[in-house]
Amino acid sequence: MSERTVHLDADPRDWRSRKIRIRAHRWYARVELDRDGYVDAVSSRGRAAELPAAYTDAVERVRAAAIDRLWYDGYPGDFTWSSGSRWVTLSVPYTEVEAAVEALRGAELDHDYSGLAALAGRLTLPVEDWLAPGERELLRGVDFHSPPAVFLRFLRGKARRSGLRLNGRATAGSVWVRPTLPAAEKQLREMFPEQYPGWLDRWSGHVERDDAPYRPWVGGRDQDLSQRATPVRFHLPRLSLNHDCRCGVQGQDGDGGREHADHHAAWALGVRVPKNLDWLGDLAVVTTQSPIAWRRLAYKVAKMPQRESHYDFPSWTHLGEPEESEDNVRAYLLKAKGHVVGYLAAHDTYYHRSWDLVDESPFGDADDTVRPRIELIWVADAYRRQGVGAMLVQALADDFGCPVAEVSWSTPISRSGRQLARRLSPGGIWVS
């Protein structure tokens, strides 16, 4: 499938026109409704441009059902999408691309959300039935269609998100499951019902039927070591602990901490350099015209400070076709021991004001000299306070051909950023 654009308004050349872009990925197709210019035009006339609640609810149902469907089919990765009224993004199987386009067209032009509802209905999987209490065998081709190992992995993920423990085993043509509810999860949901609206305990006290299927014995560990055991009792002490990590992860992720562990390792030691990149020096300068593998690496590194500081957007987003940027957008990547340990995002701009780096001190007069502007600096935790940030700023200045004192800093500047700026330019800096 080649990339294509479907225009919804009469004049496709009008910057205010709405359009649907379809882009093929390896496992799925990305269908995105572009309302950016349309929202600007509507807002300029004083009208509300927000999407109706029924619209966003229908989109969310399709998005959740489509993501589950793609994971059920074997897709191993994650998804990204835009929120708000400017873009509506759906990742759908290839068989549902045309239905998604027509559903978005009807919702956008006719305020008809039946197409989105029908699409969500076709994509929704019977997860509640698969995780119903009791021992049973789900047959491939009858109860599910993906490979048994893939299906079992999908069910384990859904069970964890529901607080269930899934005793499962995949065979050549089926999957055996026995979902149970741990006592701790049951107690948690009963104590905080407002956090689990609509939750219903279907698993506690479940008694198997006399004619329930018997799971064949295949050897291995003894299966009845916990029969007739007394459940462990739990207490919830009145102690509030902060589970937010310095790397930016809030609370505990849904896969037993694996995602947190991977992110924390990258935050502490740096982002691993892909093996398909020929890195000829320690410092690489990535532009919007660089090969996609380099731009993807810059985006991956930019996600580290975004999550650590809870920014809304990453500082590097250039993942489309190579294109020249008017303000010379670029990213400096520093490599050490096979990892990217330093990152500086910058571009050139002509509007600046001087600042003496004194808190609450006013900015000076405007200056329209073209200077390089630091958008963001990030250093892996193990390499902080070792001069990495200063070296990146010096590299930016040398690359542009100006003294370090002429480099401009984007505001607001963090506390660590102000400390670095004072060390490099104690007489004051330019801000923009």
DODO-76074 format. One record per residue (C-alpha): x, y, z; residue number from 1. Coordinates in nm, 4 decimals. Last residue first. Example, Ala and Ser with C-alpha at 12.3 -4.5 7.8 and 13.67 -1.06 7.14 Angstrom:
residues 2
+----------+----------+----------+-----+
:       px :       py :       pz : num :
+----------+----------+----------+-----+
:   1.3670 :  -0.1060 :   0.7140 :   2 :
:   1.2300 :  -0.4500 :   0.7800 :   1 :
+----------+----------+----------+-----+
end
This chain:
residues 432
+----------+----------+----------+-----+
:       px :       py :       pz : num :
+----------+----------+----------+-----+
:   1.4827 :   3.3717 :   2.3215 : 432 :
:   1.7661 :   3.4193 :   2.5675 : 431 :
:   2.1155 :   3.5656 :   2.5290 : 430 :
:   2.3550 :   3.5106 :   2.8153 : 429 :
:   2.5202 :   3.6916 :   3.1042 : 428 :
:   2.8683 :   3.7826 :   3.2283 : 427 :
:   2.9273 :   3.4348 :   3.3730 : 426 :
:   2.9053 :   3.2720 :   3.0277 : 425 :
:   3.0037 :   2.9045 :   3.0413 : 424 :
:   2.9719 :   2.8475 :   3.4141 : 423 :
:   2.6687 :   3.0727 :   3.4448 : 422 :
:   2.4990 :   2.8894 :   3.1534 : 421 :
:   2.5631 :   2.5499 :   3.3124 : 420 :
:   2.4116 :   2.6617 :   3.6423 : 419 :
:   2.1165 :   2.8132 :   3.4575 : 418 :
:   2.0573 :   2.4835 :   3.2761 : 417 :
:   2.0678 :   2.2904 :   3.6034 : 416 :
:   1.7978 :   2.5202 :   3.7394 : 415 :
:   1.5876 :   2.4890 :   3.4248 : 414 :
:   1.5749 :   2.7645 :   3.1636 : 413 :
:   1.2305 :   2.8888 :   3.0563 : 412 :
:   1.3282 :   2.9956 :   2.8016 : 411 :
:   1.5419 :   2.8988 :   2.5050 : 410 :
:   1.9127 :   2.9773 :   2.5295 : 409 :
:   2.1093 :   3.1800 :   2.2752 : 408 :
:   2.4766 :   3.1172 :   2.1939 : 407 :
:   2.6823 :   3.4370 :   2.1688 : 406 :
:   2.8694 :   3.3735 :   2.4960 : 405 :
:   2.9964 :   3.0428 :   2.3524 : 404 :
:   3.1832 :   3.2362 :   2.0843 : 403 :
:   3.0622 :   3.2056 :   1.7229 : 402 :
:   3.1314 :   2.9847 :   1.4212 : 401 :
:   2.8065 :   2.7874 :   1.4049 : 400 :
:   2.9796 :   2.4515 :   1.4513 : 399 :
:   3.2123 :   2.5981 :   1.7106 : 398 :
:   2.9160 :   2.7352 :   1.9093 : 397 :
:   2.7254 :   2.4063 :   1.8927 : 396 :
:   3.0381 :   2.2105 :   1.9892 : 395 :
:   3.0920 :   2.4439 :   2.2852 : 394 :
:   2.7328 :   2.3813 :   2.3966 : 393 :
:   2.7874 :   2.0055 :   2.3716 : 392 :
:   3.1155 :   2.0258 :   2.5653 : 391 :
:   2.9498 :   2.2260 :   2.8414 : 390 :
:   2.6751 :   1.9627 :   2.8719 : 389 :
:   2.9292 :   1.6794 :   2.8926 : 388 :
:   3.1407 :   1.8528 :   3.1562 : 387 :
:   3.1380 :   1.5721 :   3.4135 : 386 :
:   2.8452 :   1.6816 :   3.6300 : 385 :
:   2.6204 :   1.4257 :   3.4578 : 384 :
:   2.7599 :   1.1142 :   3.2903 : 383 :
:   2.5841 :   0.8444 :   3.4968 : 382 :
:   2.2511 :   1.0277 :   3.4611 : 381 :
:   2.2543 :   1.0425 :   3.0810 : 380 :
:   2.2857 :   1.4013 :   2.9598 : 379 :
:   2.0071 :   1.6159 :   2.8136 : 378 :
:   2.0195 :   1.9646 :   2.6626 : 377 :
:   1.7162 :   2.1374 :   2.5099 : 376 :
:   1.6257 :   2.4073 :   2.2558 : 375 :
:   1.9624 :   2.5781 :   2.2434 : 374 :
:   1.9492 :   2.8634 :   1.9950 : 373 :
:   2.2213 :   2.9313 :   1.7379 : 372 :
:   2.2426 :   3.3040 :   1.6620 : 371 :
:   2.1127 :   3.5385 :   1.3912 : 370 :
:   2.1331 :   3.8955 :   1.5198 : 369 :
:   1.7909 :   4.0527 :   1.5809 : 368 :
:   1.8502 :   4.1967 :   1.9303 : 367 :
:   1.5763 :   4.2939 :   2.1765 : 366 :
:   1.6626 :   4.5035 :   2.4798 : 365 :
:   1.7410 :   4.3430 :   2.8138 : 364 :
:   1.5453 :   4.0838 :   3.0105 : 363 :
:   1.4248 :   4.1652 :   3.3602 : 362 :
:   1.5900 :   4.0160 :   3.6729 : 361 :
:   1.3589 :   3.7762 :   3.8563 : 360 :
:   1.6565 :   3.5472 :   3.9290 : 359 :
:   1.9894 :   3.6906 :   3.8109 : 358 :
:   2.1178 :   3.5280 :   3.4906 : 357 :
:   2.2264 :   3.8673 :   3.3465 : 356 :
:   1.9843 :   3.8379 :   3.0536 : 355 :
:   2.0131 :   3.9691 :   2.6969 : 354 :
:   1.7233 :   3.9451 :   2.4550 : 353 :
:   1.6980 :   3.7460 :   2.1345 : 352 :
:   1.5146 :   3.7275 :   1.7990 : 351 :
:   1.7177 :   3.6000 :   1.4994 : 350 :
:   1.6869 :   3.2228 :   1.5135 : 349 :
:   1.9015 :   2.9191 :   1.4384 : 348 :
:   1.8121 :   2.5696 :   1.5626 : 347 :
:   1.9177 :   2.3436 :   1.8480 : 346 :
:   1.8652 :   2.0085 :   2.0182 : 345 :
:   2.1501 :   1.8869 :   2.2407 : 344 :
:   2.1934 :   1.5231 :   2.3439 : 343 :
:   2.4571 :   1.3429 :   2.5499 : 342 :
:   2.4984 :   0.9778 :   2.6550 : 341 :
:   2.4201 :   0.7997 :   2.3270 : 340 :
:   2.5429 :   0.4487 :   2.3992 : 339 :
:   2.8089 :   0.2200 :   2.2510 : 338 :
:   3.0685 :   0.2973 :   2.5172 : 337 :
:   3.0313 :   0.6740 :   2.4724 : 336 :
:   2.8424 :   0.8566 :   2.1981 : 335 :
:   2.7453 :   1.2256 :   2.1893 : 334 :
:   2.4449 :   1.3226 :   1.9749 : 333 :
:   2.4006 :   1.6810 :   1.8549 : 332 :
:   2.0565 :   1.7517 :   1.7099 : 331 :
:   1.9710 :   1.9882 :   1.4259 : 330 :
:   1.7066 :   2.2331 :   1.3037 : 329 :
:   1.8515 :   2.4715 :   1.0434 : 328 :
:   1.5901 :   2.7503 :   1.0816 : 327 :
:   1.4369 :   2.7086 :   0.7355 : 326 :
:   1.4360 :   2.3291 :   0.7610 : 325 :
:   1.5361 :   2.1209 :   0.4580 : 324 :
:   1.3421 :   1.8005 :   0.4117 : 323 :
:   1.4111 :   1.4300 :   0.4478 : 322 :
:   1.0795 :   1.2371 :   0.4461 : 321 :
:   0.9009 :   1.1987 :   0.7760 : 320 :
:   1.0489 :   1.1424 :   1.1212 : 319 :
:   1.1329 :   1.4990 :   1.2243 : 318 :
:   0.9900 :   1.5108 :   1.5771 : 317 :
:   1.2828 :   1.6106 :   1.7995 : 316 :
:   1.2195 :   1.8086 :   2.1204 : 315 :
:   0.9685 :   1.5529 :   2.2433 : 314 :
:   0.6183 :   1.6804 :   2.3248 : 313 :
:   0.4128 :   1.7418 :   2.6402 : 312 :
:   0.7144 :   1.7580 :   2.8705 : 311 :
:   0.7144 :   1.5398 :   3.1807 : 310 :
:   1.0740 :   1.6266 :   3.2849 : 309 :
:   1.2057 :   1.2685 :   3.2792 : 308 :
:   0.9628 :   1.1558 :   3.0100 : 307 :
:   1.0526 :   1.4322 :   2.7659 : 306 :
:   1.4192 :   1.4142 :   2.8685 : 305 :
:   1.4316 :   1.0480 :   2.7524 : 304 :
:   1.1998 :   1.0822 :   2.4508 : 303 :
:   1.4591 :   1.3031 :   2.2785 : 302 :
:   1.6961 :   1.0021 :   2.2696 : 301 :
:   1.4442 :   0.7989 :   2.0703 : 300 :
:   1.3780 :   1.0942 :   1.8387 : 299 :
:   1.7495 :   1.1396 :   1.7731 : 298 :
:   1.7773 :   0.7645 :   1.6999 : 297 :
:   1.4856 :   0.7896 :   1.4582 : 296 :
:   1.6558 :   1.0809 :   1.2840 : 295 :
:   1.9755 :   0.8776 :   1.2465 : 294 :
:   1.7925 :   0.5772 :   1.1004 : 293 :
:   1.5900 :   0.8104 :   0.8757 : 292 :
:   1.8964 :   0.9356 :   0.6921 : 291 :
:   1.9783 :   1.3020 :   0.7641 : 290 :
:   1.7849 :   1.5868 :   0.5984 : 289 :
:   1.6184 :   1.7096 :   0.9191 : 288 :
:   1.9651 :   1.7314 :   1.0693 : 287 :
:   2.1744 :   1.5008 :   1.2882 : 286 :
:   2.5172 :   1.6170 :   1.4083 : 285 :
:   2.7235 :   1.3256 :   1.5417 : 284 :
:   2.9827 :   1.3470 :   1.8195 : 283 :
:   3.2173 :   1.0569 :   1.9063 : 282 :
:   3.3305 :   0.9958 :   1.5512 : 281 :
:   3.2770 :   0.7491 :   1.2656 : 280 :
:   2.9430 :   0.6073 :   1.3787 : 279 :
:   2.8356 :   0.3660 :   1.1066 : 278 :
:   2.4758 :   0.2984 :   1.2084 : 277 :
:   2.3249 :  -0.0498 :   1.1543 : 276 :
:   2.4227 :  -0.1666 :   1.5033 : 275 :
:   2.1799 :   0.0714 :   1.6706 : 274 :
:   2.3369 :   0.2917 :   1.9439 : 273 :
:   2.2039 :   0.2119 :   2.2924 : 272 :
:   2.0417 :   0.5071 :   2.4663 : 271 :
:   2.2399 :   0.6319 :   2.7651 : 270 :
:   2.3619 :   0.4834 :   3.0938 : 269 :
:   2.1125 :   0.6205 :   3.3480 : 268 :
:   1.8173 :   0.7127 :   3.1280 : 267 :
:   1.8668 :   0.4055 :   2.9074 : 266 :
:   1.8796 :   0.1782 :   3.2136 : 265 :
:   1.5743 :   0.3518 :   3.3632 : 264 :
:   1.3765 :   0.3046 :   3.0417 : 263 :
:   1.4521 :  -0.0672 :   3.0265 : 262 :
:   1.3765 :  -0.1172 :   3.3977 : 261 :
:   1.0562 :   0.0857 :   3.3763 : 260 :
:   0.9335 :  -0.1179 :   3.0803 : 259 :
:   1.0143 :  -0.4415 :   3.2633 : 258 :
:   0.8419 :  -0.3352 :   3.5852 : 257 :
:   0.5856 :  -0.6159 :   3.5987 : 256 :
:   0.4349 :  -0.5434 :   3.2593 : 255 :
:   0.1764 :  -0.2810 :   3.3567 : 254 :
:   0.4043 :   0.0011 :   3.4635 : 253 :
:   0.4537 :   0.0895 :   3.8290 : 252 :
:   0.4180 :   0.4471 :   3.9539 : 251 :
:   0.5399 :   0.7388 :   3.7488 : 250 :
:   0.8427 :   0.6816 :   3.5291 : 249 :
:   1.0445 :   1.0012 :   3.4881 : 248 :
:   1.3993 :   0.8743 :   3.5415 : 247 :
:   1.3896 :   1.0126 :   3.8963 : 246 :
:   1.1323 :   0.7479 :   3.9859 : 245 :
:   0.7783 :   0.8171 :   4.1037 : 244 :
:   0.6595 :   0.5667 :   4.3649 : 243 :
:   0.6151 :   0.8229 :   4.6416 : 242 :
:   0.5024 :   0.6376 :   4.9511 : 241 :
:   0.1928 :   0.7220 :   5.1544 : 240 :
:   0.1642 :   0.5189 :   5.4732 : 239 :
:  -0.1655 :   0.4219 :   5.6270 : 238 :
:  -0.0876 :   0.0521 :   5.6183 : 237 :
:  -0.2781 :  -0.1695 :   5.3733 : 236 :
:  -0.2977 :  -0.5189 :   5.5200 : 235 :
:  -0.2759 :  -0.8502 :   5.3384 : 234 :
:  -0.3642 :  -1.2090 :   5.4273 : 233 :
:  -0.2087 :  -1.4992 :   5.2331 : 232 :
:  -0.4611 :  -1.7571 :   5.1198 : 231 :
:  -0.4713 :  -2.0887 :   5.3085 : 230 :
:  -0.3610 :  -2.3843 :   5.0955 : 229 :
:  -0.6136 :  -2.6523 :   4.9998 : 228 :
:  -0.4192 :  -2.7167 :   4.6767 : 227 :
:  -0.0986 :  -2.5166 :   4.6535 : 226 :
:   0.1449 :  -2.7965 :   4.5646 : 225 :
:  -0.1090 :  -2.9400 :   4.3212 : 224 :
:   0.0590 :  -2.8964 :   3.9846 : 223 :
:   0.3900 :  -3.0721 :   4.0418 : 222 :
:   0.6530 :  -2.9155 :   3.8202 : 221 :
:   0.7239 :  -3.0570 :   3.4786 : 220 :
:   0.5200 :  -3.3249 :   3.3101 : 219 :
:   0.2645 :  -3.2834 :   3.0354 : 218 :
:  -0.0561 :  -3.3608 :   3.2264 : 217 :
:  -0.3636 :  -3.3096 :   3.0130 : 216 :
:  -0.5961 :  -3.0263 :   3.1205 : 215 :
:  -0.9295 :  -3.1778 :   3.2177 : 214 :
:  -1.2401 :  -3.0202 :   3.0706 : 213 :
:  -1.5205 :  -2.9300 :   3.3158 : 212 :
:  -1.7957 :  -3.1942 :   3.3355 : 211 :
:  -1.8336 :  -3.1687 :   3.7121 : 210 :
:  -1.8423 :  -2.7936 :   3.6852 : 209 :
:  -1.5636 :  -2.5925 :   3.8466 : 208 :
:  -1.6545 :  -2.3791 :   4.1464 : 207 :
:  -1.5868 :  -2.0040 :   4.1371 : 206 :
:  -1.5603 :  -1.8566 :   4.4870 : 205 :
:  -1.3680 :  -1.5538 :   4.3729 : 204 :
:  -1.3560 :  -1.5282 :   3.9923 : 203 :
:  -1.6477 :  -1.3130 :   3.8757 : 202 :
:  -1.5647 :  -1.0059 :   4.0848 : 201 :
:  -1.7265 :  -0.7107 :   3.9107 : 200 :
:  -1.5508 :  -0.3889 :   3.8150 : 199 :
:  -1.7793 :  -0.1190 :   3.6774 : 198 :
:  -1.5603 :   0.1631 :   3.7993 : 197 :
:  -1.2145 :   0.0544 :   3.9183 : 196 :
:  -1.0538 :   0.3591 :   4.0815 : 195 :
:  -1.3774 :   0.4557 :   4.2584 : 194 :
:  -1.3965 :   0.1042 :   4.4067 : 193 :
:  -1.0860 :   0.1669 :   4.6204 : 192 :
:  -1.1056 :  -0.0786 :   4.9113 : 191 :
:  -1.2837 :  -0.3510 :   4.7148 : 190 :
:  -1.0450 :  -0.3186 :   4.4230 : 189 :
:  -0.7375 :  -0.3458 :   4.6439 : 188 :
:  -0.8774 :  -0.6410 :   4.8399 : 187 :
:  -0.9453 :  -0.8342 :   4.5193 : 186 :
:  -0.5999 :  -0.7538 :   4.3865 : 185 :
:  -0.4380 :  -0.8735 :   4.7085 : 184 :
:  -0.6445 :  -1.1936 :   4.7146 : 183 :
:  -0.5280 :  -1.2897 :   4.3670 : 182 :
:  -0.8074 :  -1.3275 :   4.1064 : 181 :
:  -0.7878 :  -1.6429 :   3.8952 : 180 :
:  -0.7832 :  -1.7082 :   3.5211 : 179 :
:  -0.7489 :  -2.0749 :   3.4115 : 178 :
:  -0.6357 :  -2.1005 :   3.0508 : 177 :
:  -0.5424 :  -2.3763 :   2.8054 : 176 :
:  -0.4476 :  -2.2556 :   2.4571 : 175 :
:  -0.5073 :  -2.4541 :   2.1404 : 174 :
:  -0.3595 :  -2.5921 :   1.8194 : 173 :
:   0.0038 :  -2.6829 :   1.8865 : 172 :
:  -0.0249 :  -2.6248 :   2.2608 : 171 :
:  -0.0118 :  -2.3034 :   2.4638 : 170 :
:  -0.0348 :  -2.3101 :   2.8437 : 169 :
:  -0.2096 :  -2.0737 :   3.0819 : 168 :
:  -0.2520 :  -2.0055 :   3.4530 : 167 :
:  -0.3529 :  -1.6427 :   3.4214 : 166 :
:  -0.3321 :  -1.4293 :   3.7357 : 165 :
:  -0.5761 :  -1.1424 :   3.7187 : 164 :
:  -0.5377 :  -0.7729 :   3.8020 : 163 :
:  -0.7208 :  -0.6643 :   3.4865 : 162 :
:  -0.4075 :  -0.5168 :   3.3290 : 161 :
:  -0.2237 :  -0.8388 :   3.4147 : 160 :
:  -0.4964 :  -1.0469 :   3.2473 : 159 :
:  -0.4795 :  -0.8375 :   2.9297 : 158 :
:  -0.1039 :  -0.8903 :   2.9107 : 157 :
:  -0.1336 :  -1.2638 :   2.9750 : 156 :
:  -0.4029 :  -1.2878 :   2.7083 : 155 :
:  -0.1756 :  -1.1288 :   2.4471 : 154 :
:   0.1096 :  -1.3659 :   2.5329 : 153 :
:  -0.1310 :  -1.6617 :   2.5086 : 152 :
:  -0.2500 :  -1.5446 :   2.1661 : 151 :
:   0.1052 :  -1.5113 :   2.0374 : 150 :
:   0.1944 :  -1.8601 :   2.1622 : 149 :
:  -0.1264 :  -2.0030 :   2.0149 : 148 :
:  -0.0739 :  -1.8466 :   1.6693 : 147 :
:  -0.3586 :  -1.6010 :   1.5910 : 146 :
:  -0.7075 :  -1.7262 :   1.5026 : 145 :
:  -0.9149 :  -1.7461 :   1.8227 : 144 :
:  -1.2129 :  -1.9389 :   1.9630 : 143 :
:  -1.2747 :  -2.1717 :   1.6680 : 142 :
:  -0.9704 :  -2.1511 :   1.4414 : 141 :
:  -0.7368 :  -2.2159 :   1.7332 : 140 :
:  -0.9219 :  -2.3833 :   2.0165 : 139 :
:  -0.9578 :  -2.2310 :   2.3637 : 138 :
:  -0.9356 :  -2.5010 :   2.6338 : 137 :
:  -1.1034 :  -2.4423 :   2.9680 : 136 :
:  -1.0452 :  -2.4065 :   3.3416 : 135 :
:  -1.2853 :  -2.1616 :   3.5048 : 134 :
:  -1.3410 :  -1.7922 :   3.5423 : 133 :
:  -1.3978 :  -1.5741 :   3.2316 : 132 :
:  -1.0803 :  -1.4303 :   3.0818 : 131 :
:  -1.1550 :  -1.5411 :   2.7243 : 130 :
:  -1.5162 :  -1.4268 :   2.7567 : 129 :
:  -1.4180 :  -1.0811 :   2.8799 : 128 :
:  -1.1576 :  -1.0570 :   2.6029 : 127 :
:  -1.4177 :  -1.1087 :   2.3306 : 126 :
:  -1.2250 :  -0.8876 :   2.0820 : 125 :
:  -1.3486 :  -0.5528 :   1.9538 : 124 :
:  -1.2452 :  -0.4864 :   1.5939 : 123 :
:  -1.5839 :  -0.5384 :   1.4300 : 122 :
:  -1.7681 :  -0.3401 :   1.6991 : 121 :
:  -1.5149 :  -0.0564 :   1.6868 : 120 :
:  -1.5695 :  -0.0293 :   1.3121 : 119 :
:  -1.9472 :  -0.0241 :   1.3584 : 118 :
:  -1.9212 :   0.2502 :   1.6205 : 117 :
:  -1.6869 :   0.4543 :   1.4000 : 116 :
:  -1.9284 :   0.4217 :   1.1099 : 115 :
:  -2.2234 :   0.5114 :   1.3331 : 114 :
:  -2.0546 :   0.8358 :   1.4332 : 113 :
:  -2.2431 :   1.0608 :   1.1929 : 112 :
:  -2.1490 :   1.4232 :   1.2474 : 111 :
:  -2.1953 :   1.4618 :   0.8698 : 110 :
:  -1.8565 :   1.6003 :   0.7596 : 109 :
:  -1.6159 :   1.4870 :   1.0317 : 108 :
:  -1.7917 :   1.1744 :   1.1586 : 107 :
:  -1.8830 :   1.0577 :   0.8087 : 106 :
:  -1.5301 :   1.1127 :   0.6767 : 105 :
:  -1.3769 :   0.9470 :   0.9825 : 104 :
:  -1.5938 :   0.6382 :   0.9290 : 103 :
:  -1.5207 :   0.6363 :   0.5555 : 102 :
:  -1.1445 :   0.6441 :   0.6149 : 101 :
:  -1.1647 :   0.3796 :   0.8895 : 100 :
:  -1.3722 :   0.1506 :   0.6670 :  99 :
:  -1.1192 :   0.1935 :   0.3863 :  98 :
:  -0.8312 :   0.0992 :   0.6170 :  97 :
:  -1.0056 :  -0.1944 :   0.7860 :  96 :
:  -0.8367 :  -0.4839 :   0.6039 :  95 :
:  -0.4974 :  -0.3202 :   0.6556 :  94 :
:  -0.5313 :  -0.3498 :   1.0323 :  93 :
:  -0.5836 :  -0.0156 :   1.2101 :  92 :
:  -0.3756 :   0.2569 :   1.3745 :  91 :
:  -0.6055 :   0.5582 :   1.4172 :  90 :
:  -0.5045 :   0.9239 :   1.4507 :  89 :
:  -0.7283 :   1.2300 :   1.4845 :  88 :
:  -0.5320 :   1.5524 :   1.4450 :  87 :
:  -0.6126 :   1.9136 :   1.5284 :  86 :
:  -0.8801 :   1.8635 :   1.7954 :  85 :
:  -0.6695 :   1.7257 :   2.0757 :  84 :
:  -0.4571 :   1.4157 :   2.1073 :  83 :
:  -0.2045 :   1.2778 :   1.8619 :  82 :
:  -0.1086 :   0.9132 :   1.8397 :  81 :
:   0.1751 :   0.6794 :   1.9249 :  80 :
:   0.1693 :   0.3002 :   1.9345 :  79 :
:   0.3739 :   0.0252 :   2.0975 :  78 :
:   0.5501 :  -0.2810 :   1.9633 :  77 :
:   0.5097 :  -0.6596 :   1.9382 :  76 :
:   0.2382 :  -0.6887 :   1.6689 :  75 :
:   0.1174 :  -1.0515 :   1.6912 :  74 :
:  -0.2417 :  -1.0509 :   1.5639 :  73 :
:  -0.3717 :  -1.0067 :   1.9210 :  72 :
:  -0.1469 :  -0.7004 :   1.9546 :  71 :
:  -0.3045 :  -0.5634 :   1.6370 :  70 :
:  -0.6575 :  -0.6389 :   1.7613 :  69 :
:  -0.5930 :  -0.4821 :   2.1005 :  68 :
:  -0.4672 :  -0.1656 :   1.9308 :  67 :
:  -0.7718 :  -0.1603 :   1.7024 :  66 :
:  -1.0179 :  -0.1980 :   1.9926 :  65 :
:  -0.8546 :   0.0822 :   2.1917 :  64 :
:  -0.8421 :   0.3159 :   1.8887 :  63 :
:  -1.1997 :   0.2403 :   1.7830 :  62 :
:  -1.3323 :   0.3070 :   2.1335 :  61 :
:  -1.1237 :   0.6242 :   2.1612 :  60 :
:  -1.2568 :   0.7511 :   1.8285 :  59 :
:  -1.6173 :   0.6969 :   1.9390 :  58 :
:  -1.5521 :   0.8796 :   2.2667 :  57 :
:  -1.3831 :   1.1669 :   2.0815 :  56 :
:  -1.6815 :   1.2136 :   1.8494 :  55 :
:  -1.9438 :   1.1800 :   2.1238 :  54 :
:  -1.7560 :   1.4434 :   2.3258 :  53 :
:  -1.7726 :   1.6857 :   2.0352 :  52 :
:  -1.4359 :   1.7880 :   1.8865 :  51 :
:  -1.3031 :   2.1289 :   1.9853 :  50 :
:  -1.3031 :   2.4051 :   1.7243 :  49 :
:  -1.5176 :   2.6593 :   1.9085 :  48 :
:  -1.6008 :   2.9641 :   1.6980 :  47 :
:  -1.4385 :   3.3057 :   1.7236 :  46 :
:  -1.3725 :   3.3451 :   1.3503 :  45 :
:  -0.9992 :   3.2914 :   1.4008 :  44 :
:  -1.0805 :   2.9651 :   1.5832 :  43 :
:  -1.2528 :   2.8232 :   1.2748 :  42 :
:  -0.9579 :   2.9043 :   1.0474 :  41 :
:  -0.7002 :   2.7702 :   1.2922 :  40 :
:  -0.9012 :   2.4515 :   1.3432 :  39 :
:  -0.9298 :   2.3986 :   0.9656 :  38 :
:  -0.5563 :   2.4470 :   0.9211 :  37 :
:  -0.4798 :   2.1681 :   1.1687 :  36 :
:  -0.7676 :   1.9312 :   1.0913 :  35 :
:  -0.5533 :   1.6433 :   0.9571 :  34 :
:  -0.7326 :   1.3078 :   0.9938 :  33 :
:  -0.4768 :   1.0308 :   1.0330 :  32 :
:  -0.5022 :   0.6676 :   0.9205 :  31 :
:  -0.1904 :   0.4671 :   1.0131 :  30 :
:  -0.1800 :   0.1257 :   0.8501 :  29 :
:  -0.0643 :  -0.1865 :   1.0305 :  28 :
:   0.2135 :  -0.4386 :   1.0785 :  27 :
:   0.4964 :  -0.3056 :   0.8624 :  26 :
:   0.3660 :   0.0477 :   0.8348 :  25 :
:   0.1567 :   0.2022 :   0.5586 :  24 :
:   0.0496 :   0.5657 :   0.5658 :  23 :
:  -0.3017 :   0.6903 :   0.4971 :  22 :
:  -0.3571 :   1.0650 :   0.5227 :  21 :
:  -0.7062 :   1.2109 :   0.5672 :  20 :
:  -0.7595 :   1.5740 :   0.4709 :  19 :
:  -0.9290 :   1.8884 :   0.5966 :  18 :
:  -0.8988 :   2.2073 :   0.3962 :  17 :
:  -0.7812 :   2.5273 :   0.5638 :  16 :
:  -0.4629 :   2.5482 :   0.3572 :  15 :
:  -0.6793 :   2.5547 :   0.0435 :  14 :
:  -0.5234 :   2.3394 :  -0.2272 :  13 :
:  -0.7744 :   2.0553 :  -0.1749 :  12 :
:  -1.0641 :   2.2879 :  -0.2660 :  11 :
:  -1.3948 :   2.1049 :  -0.2117 :  10 :
:  -1.3189 :   1.9709 :   0.1348 :   9 :
:  -1.2581 :   1.6141 :   0.2530 :   8 :
:  -0.9313 :   1.5413 :   0.0745 :   7 :
:  -0.8009 :   1.1829 :   0.0807 :   6 :
:  -0.4207 :   1.1520 :   0.0881 :   5 :
:  -0.2086 :   0.8551 :  -0.0157 :   4 :
:   0.0913 :   0.6527 :   0.1006 :   3 :
:   0.1424 :   0.3365 :  -0.1008 :   2 :
:   0.0000 :   0.0000 :   0.0000 :   1 :
+----------+----------+----------+-----+
end
